[in-house]
């Protein structure tokens, strides 16, 4: 059961990645770029400031999105 579950999880993850790539292609974005932009928006909204006034460091964004700084 465990091996089958892992295989199914891998298939679903691959399907999700293909769909995301297809959806993001017209915007010229990768999945990682989308993740970072989404994380930036979340952090800016959490600060209660306007997007143009909110300052988010690269390190804070990387921590929030769990990526490398």
C-alpha positions in Angstrom: 0.0 0.0 0.0 2.8 2.4 0.8 4.5 2.0 -2.5 1.2 2.5 -4.4 0.5 5.6 -2.3 3.9 7.1 -3.2 3.4 6.3 -6.8 -0.1 7.9 -6.9 1.2 11.0 -5.0 4.0 11.3 -7.6 1.5 11.1 -10.5 -0.8 13.7 -8.9 2.2 16.0 -8.3 3.3 15.6 -11.9 -0.2 16.3 -13.2 -0.4 19.5 -11.0 3.0 20.7 -12.3 1.9 20.2 -16.0 -1.3 22.0 -15.4 0.4 24.9 -13.6 3.1 25.2 -16.3 0.3 25.4 -18.9 -1.6 28.0 -17.0 1.4 30.2 -16.3 3.0 30.0 -19.8 1.0 32.9 -21.2 2.4 35.1 -18.4 6.0 34.0 -18.9 6.1 32.7 -15.3 7.6 29.5 -13.8 6.0 27.7 -10.9 8.7 29.1 -8.6 8.2 32.6 -9.8 4.4 32.3 -9.2 5.1 30.9 -5.7 7.3 33.8 -4.9 4.9 36.4 -6.2 2.0 34.8 -4.3 4.1 34.7 -1.1 5.1 38.4 -1.6 1.4 39.3 -1.9 0.6 37.4 1.2 3.4 39.0 3.2 2.4 42.5 2.0 -1.2 41.9 2.9 -0.2 40.6 6.3 1.7 43.8 7.0 -1.4 45.9 6.5 0.3 48.2 4.1 -0.3 49.0 0.5 1.8 46.9 -1.9 3.9 49.9 -2.9 4.6 50.8 0.7 5.3 47.3 2.1 8.9 46.3 2.2 9.6 42.6 2.3 13.2 41.3 2.4 14.4 38.6 0.1 15.3 36.5 3.2 11.8 36.9 4.7 10.2 36.0 1.4 12.4 32.9 1.1 11.6 31.8 4.6 7.9 32.3 4.0 7.9 30.4 0.8 10.4 27.8 2.1 12.9 28.5 -0.8 16.6 29.4 -0.8 17.3 33.1 -0.2 
